[in-house]
Every structure is written in structure tokens, then in C-alpha cells.
Amino acid sequence: MDAFTQKRMMESRTWWHRHYQTPDVVTRKRMMESRTWCQRLMTSCQKVDEDEFLRILDDSYELRRLANTLSSDTDSFVDIIRDKVGLNRVMRILGISDDINTILLCPIMIRFHEIMTHEHGKDLASRVLDVCNIHDKNLFCQITYHHHESQTTNERTWCQRLMTSREKVDEDEFLRILDSSSASSYHELRRLANTVSSDTDSFVDIIRDKVGLNRVMRILGISDDINTILLYPIILRFHEIMTHEHGKDLASRVLDVCNIHDKNMFCRITYHLIFYIAHNENGCSIIKKAITTADDLFKSDFLDLIAQHANLLSTHDLGISLFQHVVDLDFTKKTTEEDTRLHELMAEFDKILPITSDTAELHKLALKLTSDSDLFLELVKTKRGSLMAQIIIGKSKEIDTVFWEAIKQNYTNVATSFYGHHIFRRAINVVEETRKLKLVAQILRLDGYNALYLTKEPHIGNLVVEYTINRHDSVVTELVASGLQGHYIELSFLKHGSNIVAMLLGEDEELPLLLIVTEIVECDEDTLVRLANDEYGNGVLAKTLQVAKKLRDDLFGDLVGKLRPFLDTLRGSRGENIAQAINVLEERGKSRLFEITKRLNGYNALYLAKEPNLGLQDAIDLHEPDFTKLIACGLRGHFIELSFLKHGSNIVEKPLGEDEYLPLLLIIMEIDIKCDEDRLVRLAKDEYGNGVLKKTLQVAKNVSDDLFGYLVGKLRPLLDTLRGSRGENIAAIINELQ
């Protein structure tokens, strides 16, 4: 095999992989989970997966979703074809409809050589040629031709000169070949088209040349088979060609003159590479043209893809212009027809959205929308509504304020909505562009305060928390960690929950480690062994050991001490790696007895705090920050309860008096999560609780303006209720400190 042929066989895979890399961590994770599901469904011999596959075969929408996912990753597609069960299921899907065939033909074309030289390639080729329409068969045959035939260097040089030369002799020769009135000249035209498309490097150079582009466009449209020949190199080098200044003209020509089947193939490739050409002005124009040209099935695919991954597009003006194009389509407008009230309101937005210079009317409509929580939630949960909201956000400061207040009031519903959570991401992007960093922190703190609810929501909520952690903001990370206090072991048994716990540990922050180690040390023997042997919990425990050894030798020693009695039980099971990790990591074992005693006080802080004569106050008076944090973790979830007790309230006030951020954060998070209005009023009026609340306000003002502002916001609606009672001093303190 010559070097040129080898290059041509590799270039399709090289170019595809170079441009099919998503930049967003959370989105990449979602895509990978979808592909993992697809891989299992297509290759598993388990009856549950086989039954699911058969169910999908009878559901046209689900089948199209499966085909799109199947063709979105060519590596995965090749693996599926090489698997006997996978091949059988792909062949069962082929032939169901022409559009499904077109979807599956894309990865076959991109990885043609690898697939067709495998032992299963013969069966797959036979199936394609048996069930596909004449146009897809012709494209398949054209690909086969290109992988078999190799033009000589002289032929390629002749072709390059003929297509780009401004010399009259070459122009006359081109016109002669273009005249297809006779069979012989048409044969020459096919020969020219085959040579032009045989070397994609040369084809790209021809397209970049103004004369070359003009001549390629003159050849396109002469016949369907010529169009099919020229479509092949366009698809292989799609990204490079379509982001060039000439790409827009070439795409328009293809979509104007090609038959419906070749147009569908062009739209299919545009669909696969939408996120990578959308950031380019020419590429974005081509996407709009493809969507407009596509039939309703393809329009539906485009709408689903853009709405589901809107965060990849909403960070730049071209992406927002694409949203505007999509929501202006009659097809998109029809998607909300069943909800009359929402449909009528969105029609009002449609009338004024193109008028971007005057936002006063848009502001009125935004107020009308957000004043009704039910209507607002209906909007953000639809594809059309979510895209519309992302277009509107950023139009003016007043509009952004209106939407931000609506998001705050309906935060958990917006954040866990399949389409609505993109509005939250868009709001952050807009605020960051205006450099209002305090508002960004305020938005992200909502994730911290709602961390437990979001983490337990397996579809979207946990992705929102992952996005927040991935921003690597230590304050917000601590808020999330505090929001999950008391639930780390519970979450470690869940797939999505264990991911969140591992991510918090991966931030190398001390607070998540302290909270997790405290829970592990406090848990019973049976729970600890189950955790070590659990599919997800095992990973959390291993990660905790690694991070503890890296950050805090004392906490690592405590973990080893807790686990050592069970090492023999863990050997020979999934938990064996925990025993091995403990043996590999260096054992400290040299702590002074006094240090061990102090930490035992921390882990048993709750028990000691409820007993007035066990000396926990003396231990706090040592004024050692690490120990104070450990005691605060030991009391987590019980600060309010202790605040109603004489000796308990003294214990709560002691860590606060250390002016440490962690005790303050844990107390305020507990007030937020566990205190309804009635309980907060009782706390403010209580003989001992009043002092704790007063101390908390004073320390918050000294340590963190953000936490102070949040606590004041929680108390402000209750100030009238507190006046004339013991709680009146709380109102006075708030007025004094602000």
C-alpha cells in the first residue's frame, strides 16, 4: 500500500477526532454517560438490555435518539460493529427508515476502512446495500471507489491546475469537460470529479481558491452522481471547509442543488459538528441554512441537541443568534401550541425580540412572565422557552434583575429542570461578563444551600452541583460541603452521590475531608464494612484515605485506627484494596497520647456537649484551630438543639468565639436547613438560644459579610414578631451592625 493511500485511509479518523472534543466538563460527562448507555444496550446479552432494545425498536422517537447517540462517537461505533451482538443489533436498525439509514451511514463512511476490513464488515456492507435507498447505495459505492482507486501524482497535479488556473487554455479545457452533451465528455467530467475528490488536502486547497470554488460550484448540480462524488471530501473535511470564508457559499450551493438524500447527509454532518463550527461566523451561518433546509425530523433533532447542550452555545453572541434563528422557526413555535397561555405570551416575545435597541417593552413582558411562578416554570421547562429566556437574559440590567429574582424564588425547580438549568448557567455567564463577581458568588451559593437536594436528584441536580464544584471557588466548595454534612455516607452508596463526594475530596480542601472523616469515624461497624465493599462507597473510602494522608496525617491515622479491626474481613472482597492501601501508605503511629485524647473529644463532641461536667469547654479553651474545627464537625446538625440548653448553648458559643469560619458556616447552614419560621422565632425568644443567635450575628459580621447578609435576610421577615419580646435585641443588633 503506497503512502498516499495510507494517508487517505487515516485522514477521516484524524480530522473527525481532532474536532469532536467537547470543551465543557459537565457536558462531556453527560455525553459519555449517554454513550455508555448506548454501548451497553447494543452489546449486552442481558435479558433486561435485550428487552429494552426491542422496546426502542417499536418507538420511533427513542429509536432516532438511539441512532443519533450510536453515530455520535465513531470509536464506540467501531467497537459495537466488532461485537457480534452489536453487529446484529445495528443490522436490525438498518432498514427501518431512510432517515435512520442516513444517520448510521455517517460513522460507516467516516471509519470505512476499519469497519470494512473487519470480519463483520462484509455482513454490514451487504445489509447496507440490501436495505438503503439508491442514493445511499451510490454514496456507499463512491466511498468504496475512493478507498480502492488511487490517482497518480500527475493526475492530481493536472486536476489542481485545471480547477484553479486563470490561464485561458485551462479555462477552455474546463469548459470543454463541463459540456456533458456527449457520453465521452460526461465520462471526462466524472473522471475530473473523482480526481478532485480523491485527495482531500488538494480539495481543501481548491475550495480556498476563489477560481477553484467557482469551478467546484459549477460542477455541483450537473447530476446526482456527480454531487455524491463531491460530497464525500466535503464531509471528510467538513469543519475545515465550512469555517473558511468560502464555506458558506459552498454549503448554500450543496443545499440548493443536491437531492433530498444528499441534503440530509449534509445536515447530518452539520448536526454532529454543530458545537465546533457554531463559534465561527461562517460556520454559524451554515448551521442556520442547514436547519432551515432540513425536514421536520431533522429540525426536531437540531432543536433537541441545541436545547440540551445550550450551555456550549450561550457563551458567545453567535450562539445566541443561533437560538434566535431556531425560536423563529415555525416548527419551533408549534412546540408550545398545547399550552395556550404560554404560547400566547411567547408570541408577544416573538414580536419584539428582533428589536434589540429598545428593551422597555421586553422588560414589561419579562415582568409579566416572572410575576406568575407557574407560568415561569412552564416556560423554562420547554425547549422553546428555555432558549427564549437565554436570548432575553443579557439584553439589559433591568431584565437580568427580573430574571435573577425569578430564578432565586424557583431555584430548585429551575436547577433540576432538563432545559431550565441552562438558564442558571446563562445568568452566570452574563453576570461574569459584567464583572459583578459578588453576584456570581450569590448565585453559586444557592447551590451550596441546596446542595443535598440537588445531589440526590440523579438527572440534572447533581450536574449543577458538579458544575459548581468544577469552578474551584473555595468558599462555594465549603458551602456545598456544609450543605451535605451528615449525609456523606448515605451519598457514597449512590452513583451520582459518590461522584459529588469524590469531587469535593478532589478539591484538596480541608472542610470536606473533616466532615467525611468525622462521619466515617462515627459510623457503626456494619455500615463501615458495607461501605468498603460497595461498588461506589469503596471508591469514596479509598479517595478519603489518599486525601487524608496528603492533607492531614492525624485524620489519616484516625481512619486507619477505625478500619484496622476490619482489615481481615475486607480481604478477599471488593474492600481488599482498602486493606492494601493502608499497608502501602505510611503508618504514622507516633501521635502523642494528648493529641489522640483531644481528637477523641472532637469525634465525641455531641455526647460530651450534652453532659455539663465532662470538660469539653476546657478542651475548646485550648484555642487550637484544628481541634476547634473537629469539635464543630462533631456537633454538626445539632447546634440548634444544643442552643436551647444552658450548658449546650455555652458549648455552641465557644467555637463561635474563636472567630473561625467553619463553626459559623455550619451553624448558619443548620439555621437555613432545619429552622422554619416558628423554630427560628422560638430560638430568638429562648433564654439561651437568644444569646447564641446574637453571638452568631456578631461573629458573622466580623468573619463573612456574605454569611451575615444571608442570616439577616433570613431574620428580617420576623423582626416585627420579635419586637416586645426577648427577641427584640436581635432587631436592635441587626440595625446596629448594618
Order of alpha helices (4+ residues) and beta strands (2+ residues): alpha-alpha-alpha-alpha-alpha-alpha-alpha-alpha-alpha-alpha-alpha-alpha-alpha-alpha-alpha-alpha-alpha-alpha-alpha-alpha-alpha-alpha-alpha-alpha-alpha-alpha-alpha-alpha-alpha-alpha-alpha-alpha-alpha-alpha-alpha-alpha-alpha-alpha-alpha-alpha-alpha-alpha-alpha-alpha-alpha-alpha-alpha-alpha-alpha-alpha-alpha-alpha-alpha-alpha-alpha
